[in-house]
Amino acid sequence: MHDLILDSSILEAEARDFLPLQEKGRSALTPCFDFSFGDGHLKLTYATMPDWVLVTPERIRLAVPSIVNMERFRKAMAVGGALRNALVDLRCAAIIDRGILTACGQVNTELQGLDSGT
């Protein structure tokens, strides 16, 4: 319950996987950790990120900076590693405060409704 399930995109990642993706005529896509609270599944994805974090009641997406030292990254993500422990703590906090996250989402929906004039 309190650990992580690392996707193959994390387990097999190389330094180049942590660089933004740029397609001609489009905004760069930022490498992100996509983290599902319920099952603890963590994967590497790419998305447009207006801020460094996106939180919903079901998941969190964190922008990941370029990682140059993959040995250090793998050590930090190993069982007992500092980054893995921080992600487990984040998951536990999110599960405990899921009601707050849901309420924030509802407020955001209402605010967006005001902006659209509907």
N, C-alpha and C positions, 0 to 999 in steps of 0.2 A: 504494500500500500504506500509506503513512504519512499520508494526508490524510483528510478527512472528506467524507461525502456528506450534505449538508444536506437534510432533508425539507422539503416545502412548508410544513409547520406551523411551521418555523423561519424559512424565507425570507419568508413572508407574515405573520409574527406582528406583532401590535400590542401596545401596553402593556397593554390589558385582558386579553390572552391569558395574562399572567403573574400574574393574580390568582387566588386559590383559587376553586374552584367549590363552591357550597353549594346542595344540594338540601334541600328541606323534610324534616325528620326524619332526616337523614343527616349523617355527619361530613363536614367540608369535604375536598375533594380538592385536593391540592397540585400546582401546576404543576411538572413534572419534565422534565429531559433524560433520555431513554431512549437509551442509547448501546450499539450492538452492536459488540463488539470485532472480530469476523471481517471484516465488510464496511465498517466505519467509518460506518455509517448512524446519524445523529443526528436524533431527532424530539422534538417537544414533546408530552407526554402529561400526564395528571392521575391521581394515585393517592393512596391513604392512605399516608402516610410516617411511620412511628414514629420514624425518625431521618433525618438529612439525606442519607444515602447508603445504597444497597442494592447489593451486589456479588454477582454470580454468575459462574461460569466463562464464560458467554456474553455477559453484558452488565453494564452499570452504570446505575443510576438515581440521578440527583442532584436533590434538591429545589432549585428555582430561586426565589430571592427575587423580590419585585415589582420589575420593571424599569420605571422611569419614563422614562428618557432613551433612546428607541429609536435615535436617531442614534448615540449612544455604543455601544449594543449592536451595531448593524450594523457599526460600525467595528471593534469587538473580535472579531466573527465573520468578518470579511473575511479573505482570504488574507493572511497575515503579521500578523494581529491577535493581541493578547495572549490573549484567551479561546480563540480557535481553536488557537493554538500550545499552550496548556495542555491542551486536549482531545486534541490529537494526541499530546502527551507521555504523557497518561493512557492512551491506546490502546496505545502502544508498550510501556509498563510492564505493562499488563494482558496483552498477548500474550506477553511474556517470562515473566511470573509466573503464567501460566494454570494450571500444575500446583499452585501454592500455593492458588489460588482453588478449584480442584477439591477439593483435600484439605480445605480449610476447609468446603466444602459437605458433604463426607462426614462430617466431625466434627459439623457442625450437625445433619445427619439422624440420626446416632446419639444425639445429645443430646436431640433431640425425641422419639425413640423411648423414651428413659428417662422422659421427662416424661409420656408417654401411658400408660405401664404395659404396653406390648405387648412 
